[in-house]
């Protein structure tokens, strides 16, 4: 029987998404041959599919909840009766991230020309943003 190393076991565990014991057993069955061990696990139908994203459900729920809260807030730029921008906050954040320098120049020009920036929404995230802005303006 060939010598089985921890590296081989780790490789089988990672590739086939199996337990330590299953990986070691497969390697023992195939005299330490990694490729044959993978084929053996496949033939025995022990290879488990990995999820595309191994995000825990609770973390995924929190992230989706946060995105929903951002979508419920409108980012508005207006001057008197004229509205220039009215998009969900999530869209505004993505646009700022993708066009950072242009966005900063645009925001500075908007403030220079007296265009008000507002966040409108009925949740705690909107309240926090507005309270922070109001605190900064005092």
Secondary structure as GFF3:
##gff-version 3
##sequence-region A 1 138
A	DSSP	alpha_helix	6	16	.	.	.	ID=ss1
A	DSSP	alpha_helix	20	29	.	.	.	ID=ss2
A	DSSP	alpha_helix	34	43	.	.	.	ID=ss3
A	DSSP	alpha_helix	57	71	.	.	.	ID=ss4
A	DSSP	beta_strand	74	79	.	.	.	ID=ss5
A	DSSP	beta_strand	82	88	.	.	.	ID=ss6
A	DSSP	alpha_helix	89	98	.	.	.	ID=ss7
A	DSSP	alpha_helix	100	112	.	.	.	ID=ss8
A	DSSP	beta_strand	116	120	.	.	.	ID=ss9
A	DSSP	alpha_helix	124	137	.	.	.	ID=ss10
###
